[in-house]
Amino acid sequence: MDHQHPPAGTNAGSAPPRGRAALLRPVQALAGTGMGQRQPIAIATLGVEGARDLDLGALAGVLARLLGMPFDAPARTGPAGLAEITLRWSIALQRAAGQPVFDGGGIAMGSDGSYILGVPYDFASCARIAVRHAVDTVDRLAGSSPAGWTGLLPTLERDTDRVLRRLESGTAVAPSTVHLLRAADELGVPWMRLAGHVYQIGHAARARRIDSTLTDATSKIASSLAQNKLLTGQMLRRAGLPVPDHLPVPTEDVAAAVAARLGYPVVVKPLDLDGGLGVAAGLRDEAALRGAFRAAAGHGRQVLIEKHHDGEDFRLVVVGGRVTWVIERKPGGVTGDGTATVDALLRTLNADPRRGPGKRSPLKTIEWDEEAAALLVEQGLTRESVPERGRFVRLRRVANIATGGMPVPALDRVHPDNLRMAARAADVLGLDIAGVDFITPDIGRPWHQVGGVINEVNAQPSLGVITARHMFAEIVQWALAPGDGRIPIAAIGGTDGAGRRAVAEVVHALLTAQGLRTGVATSGGAWIGDERIAWTDASGCAGGHMLLTERAAAAAVIEMPPRRLAASGVPFDRCAVVAFVGKGGPTSHQDDDLRRRADRAVVAHADAAPLFRRPEDARKAILVAPAAGHAGLAAHLEAGGGAVWTEGAGARTICLVGLRTGAADDRPVTRIPAGGAAEPDPTEAALPYAVAVAHAMACESSTIGRIIADIAGGGRNGITGSAR
């Protein structure tokens, strides 16, 4: 194994290193998934030497320190344990950079004794960076002794920080997106990244698209209106909903004049930004106003001056026309305990592990600044004051989570009229998901009695994990209702190339005849229904992704040649049926991975019966035999498996009988006149496989018999269903 330099912590000529890890070839990022994972994987071939006496628990502890998050010891020991640590460190780096990587990865042994790592990823470039850094870090630690790790830590910490910044640069995914995708993953909903930060949940005709909390149903008009606070106010005011008086101001002097006309206190905010950026509330004099104007002008091209309204600050989340969650947003500050100073209370508050300055921290730290100092003066306090027990000391004017606020659940406190008001506000702007910010003296009483104003409506509301973690699953379920976003998928593999394509074409015709607008991707092209959408080889992962992002497809049939499986992986996490056309059945570990993804059935030649000996495998398998007396078929049927076989002599008759679910259940399908050729063509040879697949996909027997007879008789084309 060729290393360019000895591992860190050792010297040339010293004792042999305790362990070594190195990549044996470049990392290969598959377009699809494999090795039992649900999302795309990168294949890393790892060579490991030594490592049999390494304390892998201690090594994992060092990695936890580098990442600043838990990192457990591996389940394996020795070289396998070092490979496992490398795999998990590659995944942990991507997760720490805020990327949606949820699978745990896979490990297999190569024929040369190497370890094959399947590293799940969202961005292929990030997987390569993470793997290379993981291998380098593990190699340096394994090649040194625990006594030498202390000296390595400063360099490793700098390198890890640098890699995390690279992973975040240009690929940072909004936290709400990650939480929504995690919820989809936990619900068993398929998802994939389409482009940039736009993701698809579900497949084809059942799919939806999301970008954080924007969906494919959020119109450009609605989001543009919501982003412009002046236009939002006009729309809501016209609808009779409560909004504050406000005016746009081009200069600092005009801002002062408008504030005097509205009457202090006032609020200054950028006209077209959200997230609390540049917002200053409760301004009581011109000096404060002018400073706030300059700050707001630094964030946006236009500035809005708004009449300040006292009250509690609430965020009402509207999903699909209904308020589903409400939080009260407590402003950033501390609560006295009668013994600690304001300064000490703030240090304790900021020590909360949920708080941090970064955008991925669910709560934000509160720094001592001019705003905090001014608020202390207004409250008659200093940093050394000791507030009495229970007294709240406000350190931020705006009650926004992004500026240090704290969310408190409040749905059960909201008056029904206020819920209807928020739902109407979202509807007036045309938003399917919205965050309605409402200031009121009493959320438990109707707004039209006690007053209150809609301060803002967010078209892309951020949903935190402090109180609203459950909302992400609710949004996914609402978006996909009814169902889980899946369409029936048949994957046609096996070693018989002509047979594979023929089976795919016939199954496409059968599903189409059943009333499903079906897509098919084969080595001869791709179709949606009878419309051709690809004219070159569309088999494998590329064709699968093509179909599964087509909004017109209600079912999909994908030809999966073995070479494409090895090179690109699988385009889905699960499917309804997998068929292996040809006598070999599943013959590789990629085939085996594909087989395990079938929910309903696996179709294979009867010669592959030994692969389905286990009762749970037999019950899912439908075997295709040349005759009812084929060896091993009776035992398979007794075990609860299914079968299709051909009866009849001569070139004039193909008799398909079977589809048994048990030895006593014989359901003839039909007698089919053959085309008259002395030898069956690929389409005729494919018919038993196609019948088995269609049956497993709930095609009616009458439909199967009618369409198969038509195809075999030469009156129907397998792709379009039209007359030949």
Solvent accessible surface area in square Angstrom, and as a share of the most:
residue,aa,sasa,rsa
1,M,102,0.46
2,D,122,0.63
3,H,56,0.25
4,Q,158,0.70
5,H,111,0.49
6,P,73,0.46
7,P,3,0.02
8,A,27,0.21
9,G,56,0.53
10,T,32,0.18
11,N,115,0.59
12,A,96,0.75
13,G,88,0.85
14,S,60,0.38
15,A,79,0.61
16,P,118,0.74
17,P,50,0.31
18,R,69,0.25
19,G,1,0.01
20,R,26,0.09
21,A,1,0.01
22,A,13,0.10
23,L,50,0.25
24,L,70,0.35
25,R,128,0.47
26,P,119,0.75
27,V,14,0.08
28,Q,83,0.37
29,A,24,0.19
30,L,11,0.06
31,A,58,0.45
32,G,2,0.02
33,T,4,0.02
34,G,9,0.09
35,M,50,0.22
36,G,57,0.55
37,Q,18,0.08
38,R,114,0.42
39,Q,7,0.03
40,P,42,0.26
41,I,1,0.01
42,A,0,0.00
43,I,32,0.16
44,A,0,0.00
45,T,5,0.03
46,L,0,0.00
47,G,4,0.04
48,V,25,0.14
49,E,80,0.36
50,G,44,0.42
51,A,1,0.01
52,R,193,0.70
53,D,105,0.54
54,L,16,0.08
55,D,79,0.41
56,L,14,0.07
57,G,37,0.35
58,A,41,0.32
59,L,0,0.00
60,A,1,0.01
61,G,40,0.39
62,V,19,0.11
63,L,0,0.00
64,A,23,0.18
65,R,156,0.57
66,L,14,0.07
67,L,20,0.10
68,G,68,0.65
69,M,80,0.36
70,P,122,0.77
71,F,21,0.09
72,D,102,0.53
73,A,55,0.42
74,P,17,0.11
75,A,97,0.75
76,R,104,0.38
77,T,114,0.66
78,G,9,0.08
79,P,18,0.11
80,A,28,0.22
81,G,0,0.00
82,L,0,0.00
83,A,0,0.00
84,E,14,0.06
85,I,0,0.00
86,T,0,0.00
87,L,6,0.03
88,R,58,0.21
89,W,0,0.00
90,S,0,0.00
91,I,4,0.02
92,A,12,0.10
93,L,0,0.00
94,Q,0,0.00
95,R,104,0.38
96,A,29,0.23
97,A,0,0.00
98,G,9,0.09
99,Q,5,0.02
100,P,0,0.00
101,V,1,0.01
102,F,30,0.13
103,D,4,0.02
104,G,51,0.49
105,G,17,0.17
106,G,11,0.11
107,I,41,0.21
108,A,43,0.34
109,M,116,0.52
110,G,16,0.16
111,S,129,0.83
112,D,101,0.52
113,G,45,0.43
114,S,4,0.03
115,Y,25,0.10
116,I,35,0.18
117,L,0,0.00
118,G,0,0.00
119,V,0,0.00
120,P,0,0.00
121,Y,17,0.06
122,D,10,0.05
123,F,22,0.09
124,A,30,0.23
125,S,61,0.39
126,C,2,0.01
127,A,0,0.00
128,R,86,0.31
129,I,22,0.11
130,A,0,0.00
131,V,0,0.00
132,R,121,0.44
133,H,14,0.06
134,A,0,0.00
135,V,10,0.05
136,D,56,0.29
137,T,0,0.00
138,V,0,0.00
139,D,11,0.06
140,R,33,0.12
141,L,0,0.00
142,A,0,0.00
143,G,2,0.02
144,S,4,0.02
145,S,47,0.30
146,P,62,0.39
147,A,94,0.73
148,G,28,0.27
149,W,13,0.05
150,T,103,0.60
151,G,63,0.60
152,L,16,0.08
153,L,13,0.07
154,P,66,0.42
155,T,46,0.27
156,L,1,0.00
157,E,61,0.27
158,R,151,0.55
159,D,27,0.14
160,T,0,0.00
161,D,68,0.35
162,R,107,0.39
163,V,4,0.02
164,L,32,0.16
165,R,151,0.55
166,R,124,0.45
167,L,0,0.00
168,E,55,0.25
169,S,81,0.52
170,G,77,0.74
171,T,18,0.11
172,A,23,0.18
173,V,2,0.01
174,A,40,0.31
175,P,54,0.34
176,S,6,0.04
177,T,1,0.01
178,V,12,0.07
179,H,37,0.17
180,L,3,0.01
181,L,0,0.00
182,R,82,0.30
183,A,8,0.06
184,A,0,0.00
185,D,24,0.12
186,E,133,0.60
187,L,71,0.35
188,G,27,0.26
189,V,9,0.05
190,P,7,0.05
191,W,35,0.12
192,M,33,0.15
193,R,78,0.28
194,L,57,0.28
195,A,64,0.50
196,G,46,0.45
197,H,63,0.28
198,V,56,0.32
199,Y,0,0.00
200,Q,3,0.01
201,I,2,0.01
202,G,1,0.01
203,H,4,0.02
204,A,2,0.01
205,A,49,0.38
206,R,81,0.30
207,A,17,0.13
208,R,50,0.18
209,R,78,0.29
210,I,7,0.04
211,D,47,0.25
212,S,8,0.05
213,T,1,0.01
214,L,46,0.23
215,T,13,0.07
216,D,55,0.29
217,A,57,0.44
218,T,22,0.13
219,S,53,0.34
220,K,163,0.69
221,I,128,0.65
222,A,1,0.01
223,S,27,0.17
224,S,49,0.32
225,L,32,0.16
226,A,5,0.04
227,Q,102,0.46
228,N,36,0.18
229,K,12,0.05
230,L,39,0.19
231,L,68,0.34
232,T,8,0.05
233,G,2,0.02
234,Q,81,0.36
235,M,51,0.23
236,L,1,0.00
237,R,107,0.39
238,R,184,0.67
239,A,27,0.21
240,G,50,0.48
241,L,7,0.04
242,P,20,0.12
243,V,23,0.13
244,P,4,0.03
245,D,86,0.45
246,H,20,0.09
247,L,68,0.34
248,P,48,0.30
249,V,6,0.04
250,P,106,0.67
251,T,67,0.39
252,E,40,0.18
253,D,94,0.49
254,V,58,0.33
255,A,0,0.00
256,A,12,0.09
257,A,57,0.44
258,V,6,0.03
259,A,0,0.00
260,A,73,0.57
261,R,169,0.62
262,L,40,0.20
263,G,24,0.23
264,Y,71,0.27
265,P,27,0.17
266,V,0,0.00
267,V,13,0.07
268,V,0,0.00
269,K,2,0.01
270,P,1,0.01
271,L,4,0.02
272,D,38,0.20
273,L,52,0.26
274,D,67,0.35
275,G,39,0.37
276,G,13,0.12
277,L,96,0.48
278,G,19,0.18
279,V,35,0.20
280,A,20,0.15
281,A,12,0.09
282,G,8,0.08
283,L,7,0.04
284,R,142,0.52
285,D,73,0.38
286,E,80,0.36
287,A,80,0.62
288,A,37,0.29
289,L,0,0.00
290,R,62,0.23
291,G,30,0.29
292,A,11,0.08
293,F,17,0.07
294,R,143,0.52
295,A,57,0.45
296,A,0,0.00
297,A,45,0.35
298,G,70,0.67
299,H,89,0.40
300,G,15,0.14
301,R,222,0.81
302,Q,97,0.43
303,V,3,0.02
304,L,0,0.00
305,I,0,0.00
306,E,5,0.02
307,K,53,0.22
308,H,35,0.16
309,H,70,0.31
310,D,107,0.55
311,G,45,0.43
312,E,65,0.29
313,D,17,0.09
314,F,0,0.00
315,R,27,0.10
316,L,0,0.00
317,V,3,0.02
318,V,0,0.00
319,V,9,0.05
320,G,42,0.40
321,G,52,0.50
322,R,156,0.57
323,V,13,0.08
324,T,15,0.09
325,W,39,0.14
326,V,0,0.00
327,I,20,0.10
328,E,8,0.03
329,R,14,0.05
330,K,79,0.34
331,P,20,0.13
332,G,1,0.01
333,G,9,0.09
334,V,6,0.04
335,T,74,0.43
336,G,4,0.04
337,D,45,0.23
338,G,38,0.36
339,T,111,0.64
340,A,24,0.19
341,T,35,0.20
342,V,0,0.00
343,D,20,0.10
344,A,27,0.21
345,L,22,0.11
346,L,4,0.02
347,R,153,0.56
348,T,100,0.58
349,L,43,0.22
350,N,40,0.20
351,A,78,0.60
352,D,32,0.17
353,P,133,0.84
354,R,102,0.37
355,R,19,0.07
356,G,8,0.07
357,P,126,0.79
358,G,36,0.35
359,K,130,0.55
360,R,68,0.25
361,S,27,0.17
362,P,50,0.31
363,L,0,0.00
364,K,35,0.15
365,T,29,0.17
366,I,1,0.00
367,E,105,0.47
368,W,67,0.24
369,D,62,0.32
370,E,155,0.69
371,E,56,0.25
372,A,0,0.00
373,A,52,0.40
374,A,42,0.32
375,L,11,0.05
376,L,6,0.03
377,V,114,0.65
378,E,95,0.43
379,Q,47,0.21
380,G,66,0.64
381,L,19,0.10
382,T,85,0.50
383,R,108,0.40
384,E,122,0.55
385,S,26,0.17
386,V,72,0.41
387,P,1,0.01
388,E,102,0.46
389,R,187,0.68
390,G,55,0.53
391,R,78,0.28
392,F,85,0.36
393,V,0,0.00
394,R,87,0.32
395,L,0,0.00
396,R,22,0.08
397,R,33,0.12
398,V,23,0.13
399,A,8,0.06
400,N,20,0.10
401,I,37,0.19
402,A,51,0.40
403,T,41,0.24
404,G,1,0.01
405,G,0,0.00
406,M,54,0.24
407,P,12,0.08
408,V,51,0.29
409,P,67,0.42
410,A,0,0.00
411,L,60,0.30
412,D,134,0.70
413,R,97,0.35
414,V,14,0.08
415,H,52,0.23
416,P,70,0.44
417,D,30,0.15
418,N,0,0.00
419,L,48,0.24
420,R,141,0.51
421,M,3,0.01
422,A,0,0.00
423,A,21,0.17
424,R,113,0.41
425,A,0,0.00
426,A,2,0.01
427,D,109,0.57
428,V,40,0.23
429,L,6,0.03
430,G,43,0.42
431,L,11,0.06
432,D,20,0.10
433,I,0,0.00
434,A,0,0.00
435,G,0,0.00
436,V,0,0.00
437,D,5,0.02
438,F,0,0.00
439,I,27,0.14
440,T,1,0.00
441,P,75,0.47
442,D,55,0.28
443,I,4,0.02
444,G,34,0.33
445,R,123,0.45
446,P,12,0.08
447,W,53,0.19
448,H,104,0.46
449,Q,120,0.53
450,V,32,0.19
451,G,33,0.32
452,G,17,0.16
453,V,10,0.06
454,I,4,0.02
455,N,35,0.18
456,E,24,0.11
457,V,2,0.01
458,N,11,0.05
459,A,11,0.08
460,Q,70,0.31
461,P,2,0.01
462,S,88,0.57
463,L,8,0.04
464,G,39,0.38
465,V,28,0.16
466,I,46,0.23
467,T,27,0.16
468,A,7,0.05
469,R,140,0.51
470,H,73,0.32
471,M,1,0.00
472,F,4,0.02
473,A,30,0.24
474,E,70,0.31
475,I,5,0.03
476,V,1,0.01
477,Q,96,0.42
478,W,81,0.28
479,A,9,0.07
480,L,4,0.02
481,A,67,0.52
482,P,112,0.70
483,G,61,0.59
484,D,56,0.29
485,G,0,0.00
486,R,44,0.16
487,I,11,0.05
488,P,34,0.22
489,I,1,0.01
490,A,0,0.00
491,A,0,0.00
492,I,0,0.00
493,G,1,0.01
494,G,2,0.02
495,T,82,0.48
496,D,60,0.31
497,G,32,0.31
498,A,61,0.47
499,G,5,0.05
500,R,23,0.08
501,R,93,0.34
502,A,7,0.05
503,V,0,0.00
504,A,0,0.00
505,E,30,0.13
506,V,1,0.01
507,V,0,0.00
508,H,1,0.00
509,A,2,0.01
510,L,0,0.00
511,L,1,0.00
512,T,49,0.28
513,A,31,0.24
514,Q,59,0.26
515,G,67,0.64
516,L,57,0.28
517,R,108,0.39
518,T,0,0.00
519,G,0,0.00
520,V,0,0.00
521,A,0,0.00
522,T,0,0.00
523,S,44,0.28
524,G,13,0.12
525,G,0,0.00
526,A,0,0.00
527,W,20,0.07
528,I,4,0.02
529,G,6,0.06
530,D,98,0.51
531,E,98,0.44
532,R,81,0.30
533,I,46,0.23
534,A,12,0.10
535,W,170,0.60
536,T,107,0.62
537,D,55,0.29
538,A,4,0.03
539,S,0,0.00
540,G,0,0.00
541,C,1,0.01
542,A,72,0.55
543,G,1,0.01
544,G,0,0.00
545,H,52,0.23
546,M,66,0.29
547,L,0,0.00
548,L,0,0.00
549,T,37,0.21
550,E,55,0.25
551,R,125,0.46
552,A,45,0.35
553,A,0,0.00
554,A,30,0.24
555,A,0,0.00
556,A,0,0.00
557,V,0,0.00
558,I,0,0.00
559,E,1,0.00
560,M,0,0.00
561,P,2,0.01
562,P,47,0.30
563,R,143,0.52
564,R,56,0.20
565,L,5,0.02
566,A,49,0.38
567,A,57,0.44
568,S,27,0.17
569,G,3,0.03
570,V,4,0.02
571,P,7,0.04
572,F,6,0.03
573,D,17,0.09
574,R,89,0.32
575,C,6,0.03
576,A,8,0.06
577,V,0,0.00
578,V,0,0.00
579,A,0,0.00
580,F,0,0.00
581,V,4,0.02
582,G,13,0.13
583,K,142,0.60
584,G,40,0.38
585,G,3,0.03
586,P,16,0.10
587,T,87,0.51
588,S,46,0.30
589,H,133,0.60
590,Q,47,0.21
591,D,2,0.01
592,D,42,0.22
593,D,17,0.09
594,L,0,0.00
595,R,28,0.10
596,R,152,0.56
597,R,15,0.05
598,A,2,0.01
599,D,72,0.38
600,R,115,0.42
601,A,5,0.04
602,V,4,0.02
603,V,0,0.00
604,A,0,0.00
605,H,20,0.09
606,A,2,0.02
607,D,69,0.36
608,A,6,0.04
609,A,17,0.14
610,P,67,0.42
611,L,84,0.42
612,F,5,0.02
613,R,186,0.68
614,R,125,0.46
615,P,78,0.49
616,E,86,0.39
617,D,22,0.12
618,A,1,0.01
619,R,150,0.55
620,K,69,0.29
621,A,1,0.01
622,I,16,0.08
623,L,0,0.00
624,V,8,0.05
625,A,4,0.03
626,P,82,0.51
627,A,48,0.37
628,A,47,0.36
629,G,74,0.71
630,H,41,0.18
631,A,86,0.67
632,G,40,0.39
633,L,2,0.01
634,A,75,0.58
635,A,72,0.56
636,H,12,0.05
637,L,11,0.06
638,E,127,0.57
639,A,44,0.34
640,G,26,0.25
641,G,1,0.01
642,G,7,0.07
643,A,0,0.00
644,V,1,0.00
645,W,6,0.02
646,T,39,0.23
647,E,67,0.30
648,G,54,0.52
649,A,96,0.74
650,G,66,0.64
651,A,40,0.31
652,R,163,0.59
653,T,43,0.25
654,I,18,0.09
655,C,5,0.03
656,L,0,0.00
657,V,17,0.10
658,G,0,0.00
659,L,5,0.02
660,R,46,0.17
661,T,85,0.50
662,G,19,0.18
663,A,47,0.36
664,A,109,0.84
665,D,50,0.26
666,D,68,0.35
667,R,103,0.38
668,P,95,0.60
669,V,23,0.13
670,T,34,0.19
671,R,161,0.59
672,I,1,0.00
673,P,73,0.46
674,A,12,0.09
675,G,53,0.51
676,G,34,0.32
677,A,55,0.43
678,A,93,0.72
679,E,134,0.60
680,P,82,0.51
681,D,68,0.35
682,P,70,0.44
683,T,31,0.18
684,E,17,0.08
685,A,59,0.46
686,A,1,0.01
687,L,0,0.00
688,P,13,0.08
689,Y,15,0.06
690,A,0,0.00
691,V,0,0.00
692,A,0,0.00
693,V,0,0.00
694,A,0,0.00
695,H,41,0.18
696,A,18,0.14
697,M,11,0.05
698,A,74,0.58
699,C,8,0.05
700,E,100,0.45
701,S,53,0.34
702,S,82,0.53
703,T,12,0.07
704,I,1,0.00
705,G,9,0.08
706,R,141,0.51
707,I,1,0.01
708,I,0,0.00
709,A,30,0.24
710,D,53,0.28
711,I,3,0.02
712,A,5,0.04
713,G,48,0.46
714,G,35,0.34
715,G,37,0.36
716,R,41,0.15
717,N,54,0.28
718,G,7,0.07
719,I,11,0.06
720,T,50,0.29
721,G,20,0.19
722,S,60,0.38
723,A,87,0.68
724,R,162,0.59
